[in-house]
Amino acid sequence: MRATAEGHQHHGVGVPGVRGWLVGLVLLVLLVLLPGRHASAAPDKHPLVYLELDACLDVPREEVRRLIALELGAVAEFADTKAGDRTRVAALCQGGLIELRVDDPITGKALQRTIDLSEAPRARARLLALAMVELVSTSWTELETNPEPQVPPVGPRGSAESRHAAEQVVRTQSERSAFRRLRLVAFGGGQAFFSGPGVLGGAGLRLAKDHPLHLGWVADVQAHHGTATASLGTVAVDTVSFGAALVVHQAWSRLGLHVGIGLRGGAVRLDGTPRNAEVAVGQSGWAAWGGPMAQVSLGVVATRRLLFELGVESGFVVSSVGGLVAGVRELSLGGAWIGFQLGVGIFL
């Protein structure tokens, strides 16, 4: 029984299927991104942030306000008068730099930071908004880290209603931004080649990180094992692979959805065991396999350090692998494949 792995170039694999796969992926990406554009700001609520932009700033004011409201998940408005229980953030010109100031009666803090936007003329509005959001978030975070300061701040404090609203924003931001930390996930699952030996069981490790603009990356290593029946005996199948993908992501409170496209490749080992050793001789061998893939995963933040993740991926083997039994190709790993994983991970 000769079950030596044999590499074979698989040409013209399911072109209509590839097109449908790509169309489905594009639609899923749109579903991931579009809802997030409208879910953050809550126009029915009173503004928690009042903005003041120096007239010398060459940025679109409404775009800055929209981005701040989107990132904070709180209503932001321009105001020329002070409000006792609202956070006030100002951007003022200081020579060639921009000075940001936050006066926050909600926490009793006053913060200041200087930034330089001259090196990014096309992204000034977004960079300015993100810098202002970071400063406001730094102030509001104290509501969780130090809710009852031993030395109370000078001046009037914000109302209980405004403090509660800011606490909710901080909590939601913390949960949604969890995926922007590097995460390591250990998972178990299965892998099935439609032309091959059925479902292979295995495990792996995944490293991933989200970035702004709904983009991120994923890299993993997986190993699977299974057994297939041949005419003269059985064939043990072992696969080892490395995968890497670029993803788009969207977060809702403790949930994070990731949709990606990338490549997976590695090696397959076939090891034949004859049913009757007097009739046939078992052999083994290695061969390479790989191809494009798409993946979808849903992550759930359990604690500040712990998450659970469910993932599904699918792809096409462009270089198929086959096993010969008595000179006949009885086993083949090629064409479409699908995998699923359930894992637990930590934020690093």
Summary of the structure (lengths in Angstrom):
residues: 348
radius of gyration: 27.6
end to end distance: 48.8
largest distance: 95.0
contacts: 1168
relative contact order: 0.17
helix: 24%
strand: 50%
